[in-house]
Amino acid sequence: MTRTIDPSGADIKRIATGIPMDTPVTMLNLLRFREQAAYPQGSGHAPCSGREAYGRYSLLAEKRVRAVGGQPVFLAEAIGRFIGPEDERWDEVLLVRYPSMQAFLQMVANPDYRAETVHRSAALEDSRLVVMRTPKDEVGI
């Protein structure tokens, strides 16, 4: 199984060119935490669990999400797998709604946000980020 944590340049280019910029989107985050956060050597971050490091990221990221008009809409502990590969498991599921694809890309391009993702990268053993079109009747809720 390929582990993925951070987007590649190809990932960003694909969604930036494949999805109209005015499309309201909801991001499905599947998250698996490391037992121990893996901060870069000499980063000065206090040791903690992956879940704690993701909590640090979440506090900072929520401000960035809201600054572009987005909002978290659902967070839950994943407790089992019904369908999927046997070696795939997730700890949390998170849905975040953005008013447009452009708003999401604006957030991820922000240098301050990018610096704060050190906590996310340290926290996660694996993740998925699925872009979904927000249904029209859900926009603005």
RARARA-V908680 format. One record per helix or strand. SS is the DSSP state (2 for helix, 1 for strand). FROM is the first residue (numbers start at 1). TO is the last residue. If there is no record, write none. Layout:
SS/FROM/TO
SS/FROM/TO
This chain:
2/9/18
1/25/33
2/50/67
1/71/77
1/92/98
2/101/109
2/111/123
1/124/133
2/136/138
